[in-house]
Amino acid sequence: MILASVGLLVALGMVMLASTSYWANGIEQPHLLVSKQAKILIGSFAAGMLIHRLKPEFLRKLAPWIFVFGVVMLVLCYIPRVGVEVNGAKRWVRFPGLPQFQPSEIGKITTILGIAAYYARYVTEVRTFWKGFVIPGIILSVPVLLILFEKDMDTALALGAACGTALFCIGVKFRYLLPVILIGGFLGYTMVMEDETRRQRIDAWMHLEENLKEYQDTNRQQWRSLLAFGNGGPEGVGLGNGVEKHGYLPEAHTDFIYPVIGEELGLYYTLGVLMCYVALAIGGFLVAVNAPDVFGRAVALGLTMMLLLPALINIGVTIGSLPNAGLPLPFVSYGGTNLMFSLWSVALLLSVNRATQLHALDESEACIPKPIAMKL
């Protein structure tokens, strides 16, 4: 289920990128974005094959160092000449000889591995207050706050929600988590209301169908997105025949590629994308349920939620159910860093599943009765 759903999403993403990249990149190099994405896809797939062979026990030993590496990469966003600021957000870093990338994508995986390794070590302390809730909460807050102050509130929210879900399913008491949820919601609301740009997005979303001058620029993306879905209807206007990508719908190849699918391929394909994410969710949760230890269960839960939440937020934004956010559609939107680490997350999921199958095989062989003969 995991392989089939991810394969279909990646294939559809490459097709739609070929359809939209011509208008996104210009007439001189119309297929530049497609070639970049294809190279990253091939490299990520090759590396994912190696990650798939890693044993969870090996990852568990390295998890603390991997977590520290992720935190250091997030800190680099704040260092001058290394961190790159775009539109007031410090989400990118650039090293000589390497393309620009987002450390937050690394931080998502490293945080999940670090939290999983912690609970695997203190498995008997899961339901206690200090070792089961306070200390892992402090560990989790470090990368979440670093991502939040990069002005990447959506990724910080998704990471916090994914890890919080994993904590609850592992066994942390809900009465410990509830105050954090309430305080986090209040602080998030305060940050949104005090930020003029975010507040304008909320106001524009609440008046999405109004063409008032103060809302036209802010709600343009979501309004054109709804028009794209309406133009497509059940069967679509045909691959490559969409009109909203011709400069009317900004970011048609990244954050708003889902409406282009609806316009060109129709309702059936957009529902198919949803079914792929449902299949991915079921497969990831089955891997978590069948995992033989806490580390594998926490890794599978965290990674599955980390793949699903951005997808739900992105789709909710494009259909007008949520305010505008900056999260891409995993496996489908253009973005090398997101595609790379999404595929590596799937590889880690399959690694946990492979270890579970080997563990079940060892147990079944141990239960086979063997005749014993004694020589006199």
C-alpha positions as CSV (number, residue, x, y, z in Angstrom):
1,M,0.0,0.0,0.0
2,I,2.8,2.4,0.9
3,L,4.8,1.7,-2.3
4,A,1.8,1.8,-4.6
5,S,0.4,5.1,-3.2
6,V,3.8,6.9,-3.1
7,G,4.6,5.7,-6.6
8,L,1.3,7.0,-8.0
9,L,1.7,10.3,-6.3
10,V,5.3,10.8,-7.5
11,A,4.4,9.8,-11.1
12,L,1.4,12.2,-11.1
13,G,3.6,15.0,-9.7
14,M,6.2,14.6,-12.5
15,V,3.4,14.7,-15.1
16,M,1.8,17.8,-13.6
17,L,5.2,19.5,-13.2
18,A,5.8,19.0,-16.9
19,S,2.4,20.6,-17.6
20,T,3.1,23.6,-15.3
21,S,6.8,24.2,-15.5
22,Y,6.7,25.7,-19.0
23,W,4.8,28.7,-17.6
24,A,6.7,28.8,-14.4
25,N,10.2,28.9,-15.8
26,G,9.8,30.7,-19.1
27,I,10.2,29.8,-22.8
28,E,14.0,29.7,-22.8
29,Q,14.3,26.6,-20.6
30,P,10.7,25.2,-20.3
31,H,11.8,21.8,-18.9
32,L,14.4,23.0,-16.5
33,L,12.3,22.3,-13.4
34,V,11.3,18.9,-14.6
35,S,14.9,17.9,-15.2
36,K,16.0,19.1,-11.7
37,Q,13.1,17.2,-10.1
38,A,13.9,14.1,-12.0
39,K,17.6,14.1,-11.0
40,I,16.6,14.6,-7.3
41,L,14.0,11.8,-7.7
42,I,16.6,9.4,-9.0
43,G,19.2,10.3,-6.4
44,S,16.6,10.1,-3.6
45,F,15.4,6.7,-4.7
46,A,18.9,5.3,-4.8
47,A,19.7,6.7,-1.3
48,G,16.3,5.4,-0.1
49,M,17.2,1.9,-1.2
50,L,20.2,2.0,1.1
51,I,18.1,3.6,4.0
52,H,15.6,0.8,3.6
53,R,18.3,-1.7,4.4
54,L,19.3,0.0,7.7
55,K,18.2,-1.9,10.8
56,P,16.2,0.1,13.4
57,E,18.6,-1.0,16.1
58,F,21.4,0.7,14.2
59,L,19.3,3.9,13.8
60,R,18.4,3.8,17.5
61,K,22.1,3.9,18.5
62,L,22.8,6.8,16.2
63,A,19.5,8.7,16.9
64,P,20.9,11.1,19.6
65,W,23.7,12.2,17.3
66,I,21.3,12.5,14.4
67,F,19.0,14.7,16.5
68,V,22.0,17.0,17.4
69,F,22.9,17.2,13.7
70,G,19.3,18.3,12.9
71,V,19.4,21.0,15.5
72,V,22.8,22.3,14.3
73,M,21.4,22.5,10.7
74,L,18.4,24.5,12.0
75,V,20.7,26.9,13.9
76,L,22.6,27.5,10.6
77,C,19.6,29.3,9.3
78,Y,20.3,32.2,11.7
79,I,24.0,32.5,10.8
80,P,24.8,35.3,8.3
81,R,26.2,34.3,5.0
82,V,25.0,30.7,5.5
83,G,21.3,31.3,6.2
84,V,19.4,32.7,3.2
85,E,16.5,35.0,3.9
86,V,13.6,35.1,1.4
87,N,10.6,37.4,1.9
88,G,11.5,37.9,5.6
89,A,11.7,34.1,6.3
90,K,15.0,32.5,7.3
91,R,14.2,29.0,6.1
92,W,17.1,28.2,3.7
93,V,20.8,27.6,3.9
94,R,23.5,27.6,1.2
95,F,26.9,26.0,1.2
96,P,29.6,26.4,-1.5
97,G,29.0,23.8,-4.3
98,L,25.6,22.7,-3.0
99,P,22.1,23.9,-4.0
100,Q,20.0,25.9,-1.5
101,F,17.9,23.7,0.8
102,Q,15.6,23.9,3.8
103,P,17.0,22.4,7.1
104,S,13.5,22.1,8.4
105,E,13.0,19.1,6.2
106,I,16.0,17.5,7.9
107,G,14.8,18.6,11.3
108,K,11.5,16.8,10.9
109,I,13.1,13.4,10.5
110,T,15.9,13.9,13.1
111,T,13.4,15.1,15.7
112,I,11.2,12.0,15.3
113,L,14.2,9.7,15.5
114,G,15.4,11.5,18.6
115,I,12.1,11.3,20.4
116,A,11.6,7.7,19.4
117,A,15.1,6.8,20.7
118,Y,14.4,8.6,24.0
119,Y,11.2,6.6,24.7
120,A,12.9,3.4,23.6
121,R,15.5,4.0,26.4
122,Y,13.0,5.0,29.1
123,V,10.1,2.7,28.0
124,T,9.1,2.0,31.6
125,E,8.9,5.7,32.4
126,V,6.4,6.6,29.6
127,R,3.5,7.4,31.9
128,T,5.5,9.4,34.5
129,F,5.5,13.1,34.6
130,W,9.2,14.0,34.4
131,K,10.8,11.4,32.3
132,G,7.7,10.6,30.3
133,F,6.5,14.1,29.6
134,V,8.6,17.0,30.7
135,I,12.1,15.9,29.5
136,P,10.9,14.7,26.0
137,G,8.8,17.9,25.8
138,I,11.9,20.0,26.3
139,I,13.7,17.9,23.7
140,L,10.9,18.4,21.2
141,S,10.5,22.1,21.9
142,V,14.1,22.9,20.7
143,P,13.6,22.1,16.9
144,V,10.0,23.2,17.0
145,L,10.9,26.7,18.3
146,L,13.9,27.0,15.9
147,I,11.5,26.3,13.0
148,L,8.9,28.6,14.4
149,F,11.3,31.6,14.6
150,E,12.4,31.0,11.0
151,K,8.9,32.2,10.3
152,D,7.8,28.8,9.2
153,M,4.8,28.5,11.5
154,D,3.0,25.8,9.4
155,T,6.0,23.4,9.5
156,A,6.4,23.9,13.2
157,L,2.7,23.2,13.8
158,A,2.8,20.1,11.7
159,L,5.9,18.8,13.5
160,G,4.5,19.5,16.9
161,A,1.2,17.8,16.0
162,A,2.9,14.7,14.5
163,C,5.2,14.2,17.5
164,G,2.3,14.9,19.9
165,T,0.2,12.3,18.2
166,A,3.1,9.8,18.5
167,L,3.5,10.6,22.2
168,F,-0.2,10.0,22.9
169,C,-0.2,6.7,21.0
170,I,3.0,5.6,22.8
171,G,1.3,6.0,26.2
172,V,1.9,9.5,27.5
173,K,-1.1,10.5,29.7
174,F,-3.5,12.8,27.9
175,R,-4.0,15.0,31.0
176,Y,-0.3,16.0,30.6
177,L,-0.7,16.8,26.9
178,L,-4.0,18.7,27.1
179,P,-2.6,21.9,28.8
180,V,0.2,22.0,26.2
181,I,-2.4,21.8,23.4
182,L,-4.4,24.6,24.9
183,I,-1.4,26.8,25.6
184,G,0.0,26.2,22.2
185,G,-3.3,27.0,20.6
186,F,-3.6,30.3,22.5
187,L,0.0,31.3,21.7
188,G,-0.5,30.4,18.0
189,Y,-3.7,32.5,17.9
190,T,-1.8,35.4,19.5
191,M,1.1,35.2,17.1
192,V,-1.3,35.1,14.1
193,M,-3.3,38.1,15.4
194,E,-0.2,40.2,16.1
195,D,1.4,39.5,12.6
196,E,-0.2,41.7,10.0
197,T,0.4,39.4,7.1
198,R,-1.1,36.3,8.8
199,R,-4.0,38.4,10.1
200,Q,-4.7,39.6,6.5
201,R,-4.7,36.0,5.3
202,I,-7.3,35.1,7.9
203,D,-9.5,38.0,7.0
204,A,-9.1,37.3,3.3
205,W,-10.0,33.6,3.9
206,M,-13.1,34.6,5.7
207,H,-14.2,36.8,2.8
208,L,-12.9,34.5,0.1
209,E,-15.7,35.2,-2.4
210,E,-15.7,39.0,-1.9
211,N,-13.8,41.1,-4.5
212,L,-13.2,44.0,-2.1
213,K,-10.0,45.9,-2.8
214,E,-8.4,45.0,0.5
215,Y,-8.9,41.3,-0.1
216,Q,-8.0,41.0,-3.8
217,D,-4.3,40.6,-3.5
218,T,-4.4,38.4,-0.3
219,N,-7.0,35.9,-1.4
220,R,-6.0,35.8,-5.1
221,Q,-4.4,32.3,-4.8
222,Q,-7.3,30.6,-3.1
223,W,-9.9,32.3,-5.3
224,R,-8.2,31.3,-8.5
225,S,-7.8,27.8,-7.0
226,L,-11.5,27.5,-6.6
227,L,-12.0,28.7,-10.2
228,A,-9.6,26.0,-11.4
229,F,-11.6,23.3,-9.7
230,G,-14.8,24.7,-11.2
231,N,-13.3,24.8,-14.7
232,G,-12.2,21.2,-14.5
233,G,-15.4,19.7,-13.3
234,P,-15.7,15.9,-13.1
235,E,-13.5,15.0,-16.2
236,G,-11.2,18.1,-16.6
237,V,-10.3,20.1,-19.6
238,G,-7.5,17.8,-20.6
239,L,-3.8,17.5,-19.7
240,G,-2.0,20.7,-20.6
241,N,-5.2,22.6,-21.4
242,G,-5.6,24.4,-18.1
243,V,-5.7,28.2,-18.2
244,E,-5.2,29.1,-14.5
245,K,-1.5,28.2,-14.7
246,H,-0.9,30.9,-17.3
247,G,-0.1,33.5,-14.7
248,Y,-3.5,33.6,-13.0
249,L,-2.7,31.1,-10.3
250,P,0.6,31.9,-8.6
251,E,2.7,29.0,-7.4
252,A,0.9,26.6,-9.7
253,H,3.8,24.2,-9.7
254,T,4.4,24.2,-5.9
255,D,1.9,25.0,-3.3
256,F,-1.1,25.1,-5.6
257,I,-0.5,22.2,-7.9
258,Y,-3.6,20.4,-6.6
259,P,-6.0,22.8,-8.3
260,V,-4.2,22.3,-11.6
261,I,-4.8,18.6,-11.3
262,G,-8.5,19.3,-10.7
263,E,-8.7,21.7,-13.7
264,E,-6.8,19.5,-16.2
265,L,-7.7,16.0,-15.1
266,G,-10.9,16.5,-13.2
267,L,-12.6,15.4,-10.0
268,Y,-11.7,11.7,-10.4
269,Y,-8.0,12.4,-10.3
270,T,-8.3,14.7,-7.3
271,L,-10.2,12.0,-5.4
272,G,-7.6,9.6,-6.5
273,V,-4.9,11.7,-4.9
274,L,-6.9,11.7,-1.7
275,M,-7.2,7.9,-1.9
276,C,-3.4,7.6,-2.3
277,Y,-2.9,9.5,1.0
278,V,-5.5,7.4,2.7
279,A,-3.7,4.3,1.6
280,L,-0.4,5.7,2.8
281,A,-2.0,6.5,6.1
282,I,-3.4,3.0,6.5
283,G,-0.1,1.4,5.5
284,G,1.9,3.6,7.9
285,F,-0.4,2.9,10.8
286,L,-0.3,-0.8,10.1
287,V,3.5,-0.7,10.2
288,A,3.3,1.1,13.6
289,V,0.8,-1.3,15.1
290,N,2.8,-4.3,14.1
291,A,6.2,-2.9,15.2
292,P,7.7,-5.1,17.9
293,D,9.3,-2.3,20.0
294,V,8.6,1.3,21.1
295,F,11.3,2.7,18.8
296,G,9.8,1.3,15.6
297,R,6.3,2.2,16.7
298,A,7.2,5.8,17.5
299,V,9.2,6.2,14.2
300,A,6.4,4.8,12.1
301,L,3.7,6.9,13.8
302,G,5.7,10.1,13.6
303,L,6.8,9.8,10.0
304,T,3.3,8.8,8.9
305,M,1.8,11.9,10.5
306,M,4.6,14.1,9.2
307,L,3.7,13.0,5.7
308,L,-0.1,13.3,6.1
309,L,-0.5,16.6,8.0
310,P,1.2,18.8,5.2
311,A,-1.0,17.0,2.6
312,L,-4.2,17.7,4.6
313,I,-3.2,21.3,5.2
314,N,-2.2,21.9,1.5
315,I,-5.5,20.3,0.2
316,G,-7.5,22.2,2.8
317,V,-5.9,25.5,1.7
318,T,-6.5,24.9,-2.0
319,I,-10.2,24.0,-1.6
320,G,-10.8,27.1,0.7
321,S,-11.3,25.1,3.9
322,L,-8.2,26.6,5.6
323,P,-6.4,29.9,5.5
324,N,-3.5,30.2,3.1
325,A,-0.3,28.4,4.3
326,G,3.0,27.7,2.7
327,L,3.2,23.9,2.8
328,P,3.7,21.9,-0.4
329,L,1.8,18.8,-1.4
330,P,4.2,15.9,-0.5
331,F,5.5,13.8,-3.5
332,V,3.5,16.0,-5.9
333,S,4.6,19.6,-5.6
334,Y,7.9,20.9,-7.0
335,G,10.7,21.1,-4.4
336,G,13.8,19.0,-4.3
337,T,14.3,19.1,-0.5
338,N,10.7,18.2,0.3
339,L,10.7,15.3,-2.3
340,M,14.1,14.0,-1.1
341,F,13.2,13.8,2.6
342,S,9.6,12.6,2.0
343,L,11.0,9.6,0.0
344,W,13.6,9.0,2.8
345,S,10.8,9.0,5.3
346,V,9.0,6.3,3.3
347,A,12.3,4.4,3.2
348,L,12.5,4.5,7.0
349,L,8.9,3.3,7.2
350,L,9.7,0.4,5.0
351,S,12.8,-0.3,7.1
352,V,10.7,-0.6,10.2
353,N,8.3,-2.9,8.3
354,R,11.2,-5.1,7.1
355,A,12.5,-5.4,10.7
356,T,9.0,-6.4,11.8
357,Q,8.7,-9.1,9.2
358,L,12.2,-10.5,10.1
359,H,11.2,-10.5,13.8
360,A,8.0,-12.4,13.1
361,L,10.0,-14.9,10.9
362,D,12.5,-15.5,13.7
363,E,9.7,-16.1,16.2
364,S,7.9,-18.5,13.9
365,E,11.1,-20.5,13.3
366,A,11.7,-20.6,17.1
367,C,8.3,-22.2,17.6
368,I,8.8,-25.0,15.2
369,P,9.3,-28.3,17.2
370,K,12.6,-30.0,16.6
371,P,13.3,-33.7,17.3
372,I,16.2,-34.3,19.6
373,A,18.1,-37.6,19.5
374,M,20.4,-38.8,22.3
375,K,23.4,-41.0,21.6
376,L,24.2,-43.6,24.2
